[in-house]
């Protein structure tokens, strides 16, 4: 599957910001039971192509659903010519695609797409798809999608660091000042002012290598010609990697491997980011933290902090609980059980328990047995981060 381009992600981010809903995620619907009602709406359309997530795009317009008074967070049954999918959540934007394992997504052009995290729905153009409203999600209101508080104004945030989602990754044996994560510093600052603050903070932290996870070399070529800033200078100097990781990042083992090897081949301090610095960044950072012996508390806090920065979620709130379950638990389960990555759709997430996982051992095995790093490479990686 080809990764979604940065241009598509940028357009999605702009639309999401206008709707106060930003683009992440996990399988929350399966973690918490839905609230079911009798079917109240049904519409049939045809597959007309693929969405930016390589999932079927329909000729159904969002207004056909929204004009019926149906709200985001509603549950739908998806019936294609080959399969039926229950409890798909009506969402809008990239974040919604991440937060639920099955979704009916409102695209930026006002059309509808359908999909599953970890399993592509494959239907031919012209095939019939029926979506039927079956209820309301019990957890949608506890995600950052519901009354999302993200703002593009610096004045709405307590610090530059929170606004830029820029913070140090620490814990375990990680050396202080060697690893950071953030929002993307590579946006046009006239469209997304967070990038200004990320560049300033990266310079202050002395970043010398940048992992731009969601970017492709084609994106980078355009950015070099049109933008300026500290992190753009790193790119111009060749001190970066742009693996173009898509939304099924956990299945892109070659790209994950390339990021780790780039750290091995370069000195820090390192900055890891994607678009919002949340999902792809979270997985990469969690793998590194696990390898460096961080505690579950340290890693869980680091995972959720990105959401707290972006959406001002309070520690200990129900929103915090839902995000923690959908990020740390899922990612750690996949690190501990890479054999399930190719079959993620069959996992019953409500039964997932990672409390007894030896996270450091799981990460070491993930790096060597699954990614194919040698013992010497892992040793060098650790020396870069812990000395």
Secondary structure as UniProt FT lines:
FT   HELIX           6..18
FT   TURN            19..20
FT   HELIX           28..31
FT   STRAND          35..50
FT   TURN            52..53
FT   STRAND          56..61
FT   HELIX           62..66
FT   TURN            67..69
FT   TURN            72..73
FT   STRAND          74..79
FT   STRAND          84..92
FT   HELIX           94..99
FT   STRAND          102..106
FT   TURN            108..109
FT   STRAND          111..116
FT   TURN            117..118
FT   TURN            125..126
FT   STRAND          128..136
FT   HELIX           140..142
FT   TURN            144..147
FT   HELIX           154..156
FT   HELIX           160..163
FT   TURN            164..165
FT   STRAND          167..168
FT   TURN            172..173
FT   TURN            176..177
FT   STRAND          179..182
FT   TURN            189..191
FT   HELIX           194..205
FT   STRAND          209..212
FT   TURN            213..214
FT   HELIX           217..226
FT   HELIX           230..236
FT   TURN            237..238
FT   STRAND          240..241
FT   TURN            247..248
FT   HELIX           249..251
FT   HELIX           253..265
FT   STRAND          270..273
FT   HELIX           279..291
FT   TURN            292..293
FT   HELIX           296..311
FT   TURN            315..316
FT   HELIX           318..324
FT   HELIX           325..329
FT   HELIX           330..336
FT   HELIX           338..346
FT   HELIX           349..351
FT   TURN            355..356
FT   HELIX           359..365
FT   HELIX           366..370
FT   HELIX           375..386
//
